[in-house]
Every structure is written in C-alpha cells, then in structure tokens.
Amino acid sequence: MEKTLDPADLFQLSAPLDGKRIVVAMSGGVDSSVVAALAARSGAETIGITLQLYDSGPASGRKGACCAGDDIRDARAVADRLGIAHYIVDHENQFREEVVERFADDYLAGRTPIPCIRCNMGPKFTDLLAMARDLGADCLATGHYVRRVIGPAGPELHRALDPARDQSYFLYGTTEAQLDFLRFPLGGLPKPMVRAIAEAEGLRVAAKPDSQDICFVPDGDYARIVRSVRPEGGEPGEIVQAETGDVLGHHRGIIHYTVGQRRGLEIGGQAEPLYVVALDAPARRVLVGPKRLLAVGAARIVETNRIGPLPDQPLTAKVRSLAKPVPVTLDGPFGDGAACTIRFASPEYGVAPGQAAVLYAGERVVGGGWIESTEAGAASTG
C-alpha cells in the first residue's frame, strides 16, 4: 500500500528527497508514527521530536493520550524500529503555564475552554517549529488530518478529505509563516489506510486507540483538574432561573457546568427541560432556562487570525469541532488580532464565550478567533 504513495507529493518537497531533512512531531500515537514511517522511507533524513507536556505518572497507564508516559515510550520504540533519531524535550512547565493553568482560569471565569487549540498555537507549532528550523529541517511534519494546498496566494489550509477525521477546527491559529514550513501528509488519507501502513511497517502502535478528550485529563474529570490548579473553583453557589431570577437550587462549583448543558442540574418539577444558558462567575451563579434562551444570532470574536486573503465567496463557521459549518457574515476587520463580529444566518445553539469560531470558504480555512461574547437571536420555531 505504501508504494502507491508518492513521498514527494505527501511532504510537498521537490524530488528527490535524498539530502532533505524532515522533522516529525511524534506524540506516540498511530498517526504521527505513520508520518515518521513515511518520512523515513522517503529517502530524507528523518528526526522525531516528542514533547513531554505533563506529568507522566497519571497518564503512564493510559492508552490513547499523547506526550506522556506510555506514549513517549511508544514514540521512542517507533523511532527505534524505523532507525531514526528521536529526541524528547521537557516542556512540562511551559505547557502547565500556557495550557493547563489557562484551562483552569477559563473555567473559573465561566468560559468554555478549548486547550487543544492553545497547545497547537503554543508548544506544538511555535516551539516545535523553532526546534525544527534549528535542526536545519526542510519542513516539520505532523499527524494532523488537514490538507496543505498551494493556492494562488501561497499555501492554504484545507479540511481533511475525510470529514469524520478533519482536525482543521483546532488549527485555525496557524499563521501563514508557519504554514510555509508545516506539512500534513495524512490529510488526504483514510484512517484504515493509515493503520494498514502502521501494520505493514511493524509498528507497535498500529492498533493503538485514537486520542480521546483532553490529553491531560486522563479520566475525563475536568473539575478535578481545575480544583488541583485553582482550589477556589469548587466553591458552591446558586442555580438561578435566568428569566425570573428565582433560585431553583444550589451547585457545588461552576467548574462543573458549561453553557448548553442539560444533565447534572438535579432540578425537578419544572414545566420544560432546563439548560445552562449562562454562567455568572463573579457571583458563582449558574443561570438556567429553556432551550430558546440558547439561541445566538451573533458572536464577537477576538484575537483573530487570518490565513490567506478573504474570499469573495460566502463564509461558513464552526463554533464546535464536530459541528457542521453554518452560513455567516463578517462585520469588522478580521485577522492580525483584530476583533470583529460574526452574524449567523440562522440562530445557532450552544455558542459560548471561550469557544473558538473558525471560518471557512468551502474547504479552505480562512481563520478564526476566540468567542468573547454573544448576542441573542430569535429562537427557531422549526
């Protein structure tokens, strides 16, 4: 199966690849391991780098994470199997400050954090890319499922060919300068082919489960992680009906709630289902109401990043990684950190401060920004 793949095309480097140097970001999972295998078999000198990002103790027995414990050992074993150089770089302190503590602070502020984007914008791309350049590499390759397409104005970031695997939502913060140097060899491949390549190469990770949830939350208990970093996050407060102001109950910390949540409220005797519609962090109040209060007509986004020129064609946006892109219009400057407003053609639900809004022109990622606030929209009657 490997013979059907053209390495020069996959890595978008001029052939022959002899004499070229490819640095691969190796997390210990099957995807980045296959990228390393493809690079090693291309004829290019291949170097693997793994960032140790958090304490390996809690994660050492967890399969399907990344950047700690068994995952680092898996990355090293793959590098040994392929006969390539492999370096492990301790980035734990920086990761804690830039990603874990920011994650906790966002939760305490009543926001919905997305640490994977912060990680890509910081340790994974900025720092790894600098290391790759210092090593004299021709490119930095990762196992992300996105495509780098050469357009009229230069490299563009596109969604993966397989929509079910697409990770473009998490990479909207990629800068044009980074995209010049980055490569994503798996963006046009189906996952079964990737696993088949791993098996054919005899890689120990061929059947390893995909990463699930947030890497530094091994058991999915976000609240426990937040309390360990910011103990004040567990302070109790009131659950309040957003429209009437009535106190309907009490909670054990706003860190247990996100906008759009329905389960876990433990409020009975209501005429209609109630959802978390807002979080009043300073007052430690969880505001609840009927689903219609979740309808959002517009969102203000900040720290925007634009990849390439704004297109003439209509834009769509995703406010969650698994959401379907929906039509939007753009008000105000976009890119270079500017703040602007996106307006949804129809009310969108589950939009919350702290999330990312990622803009698309067809398959191309135009860029995105962090949602700072939302404007109510008329609830759909359909």
Secondary structure, DSSP 8 states (H G I E B T S, - for coil): -GGGS-HHHHHT--S--TT-EEEEE--SSHHHHHHHHHHHTTTSEEEEEEEE-S-HHHHTT-TT--SSTHHHHHHHHHHHHHT-EEEEEE-HHHHIIIIIHHHHHHHHTT----HHHHHIIIIIIIIHHHHHHHTT-SEEE---SEEEEEETTEEEEEE-SSTTT--GGGGTT--HHHHHHEE-TTTTS-HHHHHHHHHHTT-TTTT-----S-TT-TTS-HHHHHHHH-GGGG--EEEEETTT--EEEEES-GGG--TT--TT----S-SS--EEEEEETTTTEEEEE-GGGG-EEEEEEEEEEE-S---SS-EEEESSTTS--EEEEEES--STT--EEEEEEEEESS--TTSEEEEEETTEEEEEEEEEEEEE------
